[in-house]
Amino acid sequence: MFAERFLTSRFGALNKRPRIGFAQQLQNCNKEKFNQIHSNTTVFALIYENGVLIAGDRRTSGGYFEIVSDETTKVHQITDYSVMAAAGFCNVISDLEDNLSSTCNGFRDLYGQDLSPDGQASFLKRLLEPWWFDSIYSWYWQVGIPILATFDLAYDMPRIFAFDESGFYWESKFFGGTGCGFEAIKGLVNDLWRADMNEGMAILIAMKAMLQSGVASSGVSDARLYLPTIGVIDKDGFRLISDKVLKTVRDTLVKQTENLK
């Protein structure tokens, strides 16, 4: 299983892996490896009238201690109609993406159609399950926790699958996400969301959420300084929203907030 292979490559044979505290782990990691460890993240997806929006901030860091980048793209296309984003250990997230993409590509080559959204969610669950027992023994911070946003052509509807570190997943009715800043935006999105809102309103709410997350969580990049990644999926497939559009929306919201002071 990829979890065991990854841990073995990092720490040697699992039966020889030492039980050490977090402070000692930091001392034992060289800088190059530690810079790749953790993505302090807010990623989320929300459903609007004709599709689903998925968004992610841009910060990658070594825990809360060292900012590695504020230009990381955390929203990754899997198929024409499905996109994954995740919070947690960057190498695990990358492995999840690679395994899911490879499986979806293989399925399409074999059967001439995409693996269903339910099939993709089920496969992610299988990838995450090996990490559950390791997370019990204080290694939970190394897990990657994804969300999967899709447009299901068979049912002609947008769908969101949210996961926890054990691989357990549920289908969110209209909003789901993960990351250290996610708790800070739940109330805002729940208050503003409407079933009949259009794509423009969904982008507006997403930008408001990212601005609030950046202020509330020191581990998340500030959307006033670094534009988040925002994309949408509808019956025509996935597309990223341009930085030009996002900058216009962000600057308008920031100006409105300043005028209230």
N, C-alpha and C positions, 0 to 999 in steps of 0.2 A: 504494500500500500504506500501511496506517495508520502503520507505523513511519516511513516517509519523510515522511508528512504531519506527524506529530508532531514529528520532529526539525527539519523546516523551520519549523514554527510557533515552536519554541523558539529556534532558532539562526540562522534565515534560510536562504537557499539552501544546499544541502549542499556544493556546490563552493566556497562561501565560508566554511564553518564552520572556525574556527581550531582547530589542534591545540595545546591548552594543557594544562598539568598540573592535577592535582586541586586543589592549593592555589589556583591562579589561578582555577579554576572557581568555587570558593567565594567568592572576592572579587568575581567578576563577576555572581553571582546576587544578585538582591535578596532580602530576607528573606522576602517573601510567597511567592516561587517556591520558594526553598530549603526552606521549611517543608513543602512538598508532595513533596519529592523521594523520600524513601526510607522504607521500612517495615522496621525491624529486627524480624524475625519468627521465630516458630516456629509452623508449621502442619503438621498431620499427619492421617492417617486410618488407622483400623485396623478390621479385620473381626472381628465376633463371630458368635455362632451364627446369629442371625436377621437380621443387618443389618450396616451399616457406620457407624462413628462418625467424625466429622470435627471437629477442634478448632483453635483459633487463639488466640494471645495478643492483647493489646489495644494494644500500643505502636506509635506512628508517630513517626518522628523524622527530622531532617536528618542522615543518616549516624549516627555515634555522637556527634555534637557537640551536638545540641539536641533535647530531647524536645518533640514537638509535642502529643501526646495519649496518654493511657493508657486511652482509652475507644473506640478504633477497633474496629469490627466487621469482621473479615477473612474471615468465613465467609458466602458469598453463595449463595442458592438460584438455580439456573438453570431447572430444571423441577421438577415434583412429585417426581421421583425422582433428581435430580442436583444436586450442590452443588460449587462451586469455591472454593478458597482459594489465596492466592499470597503469595510474598515478593518484594521488590524495589521498583522504581520505581512509586510510587502511581498516577501518571497512566497508565502502561502497563497496570498491573493493571486499572484502571478501564476502559480501552479494551478489554482482553481480555474482561472481564465483559459489557460493553455489546454487543460484537460477537457473542459466543456466545449471549447471551440473545436478541438480535434474530433471529439465525439460527434458534434453536430455536422462537421464537414464530412466525416465518414458516413454518417447516416444519409446525408443528401446524395453522396456519390453512389451509395448502395441502393437507395430506394427512390431517388429522384424527387424527394420532397424533404422539407425541414422536419426535424424532430419536434414533436408538439411541445407547447409550453409546459404541460404537466410532465412530459418526459424529461425536459431540461431541468425542471425543479427537482424531480426525483433523482436525477443523476448528481446534481449538486449535493443533495442530502447524503448520498453514498460517499461522496468525496469528503464530506465533513465528519462523518461518523467516527473515523479513526482518531480524531483529535479529542473526542469527548473524554476518554479516560485520562489522557495526558493533561487536559485542562483542569481536572479535579485536583491534581497534585501541583498546583500553583503555577502551571504553565499556560493558563487561560489567556494571558496577554499576547501569546504567540499565534493565536488562532485568527483566521480571516473570516469575517462574518459578512456574507453578501446579501444583496437584494437583486431580484431579477424582474425587470420590467419587459412586458411583451404586448404585442397586439396579436390576438388569436384569430387567424383568418377563418378557422372552422366555425367559431362562434360569433365572428364579426364584433369583437369587443376587446378593449384593453384589459390587461391583467397585471397584478403585482404580487410577487411571492417574496415574503420576508422570512429570514432565517435567524436561528440562534447558533451558539457555538457548538451545540451537540448535533446539528444537522436537522433538528426539528424545524419544520416550516409551516407557514399558514398563508392563505391568500387574503391579502388586505382588501377591504371593500373600496377604499379610495385613496389611501395614504399609508406609506410604510417607509422605514429607513433604519439606519444604524449609525454608530459613531458617537464620539464624545460630545458633540454639539447637538445631537438629535433631540434630546430631552428639552432643550431650550426652545425648540421651534414647534413642538407638538400643539400647544395651545393656539398659537398664531394661525397655523394652517387649518386646524379644525374650525376655528372661528370664521375664517375667510372663504373656505371651500364651498363651492356650489356645484351641484350635479350638472347644471346646464352651462357652466362657464366655458368660454372659448379658449383657444390656445394662447391668445394674448394675455388673458386674465391669469391663466396658469403660470405663464412666464413671470408676470408681475408678482404673484404670490410667492413663487420660488425665489425670486430675487429678494423680496422682503425677508423671507426665511433665512437666506444666506447672510444677509446683513445682520440680522438679529443673532444668528449663530456665531458670527465672527466677533461680535461684541461680548457675548455671554461666555464663550469658551476660549481660553488662552491657547488651546491646542489646535484651533482651526484658523485658516487664513482669513484675513479681513477682506470682505468683498469690496470694500471701498478702495482697496489697494490692488487686489488681484481678482480679476473677474472669475467667477466660478465656471465650471463646465455645465452646460444645460443642453439637453437634446430631447426630441420628441419622437414618438412612434405612433403612426396611424396606419390606415389601410394602404397607404402608399409606401410604407417602410420607415426606416430610421433616418433622421437627419439631425445634425448639430445646429443649434441656433448661433448665428454669427456673433462675433465679438462686437461688431458695430451695433447690432440690435441690443445686446446685453448692456453695453456701455450707456446707451441712451436710456434704457429702463433704470439702470442703477443710478445714473446722475440725476434723473428726475426724482427718484425716491429720496436720495440724499438731500437734494435741494428742498424738497417738501418738509423733511425732518428738521432741517436747519431753520426753516421759516417758522416752525412751531416753537422755537426756543425764545 
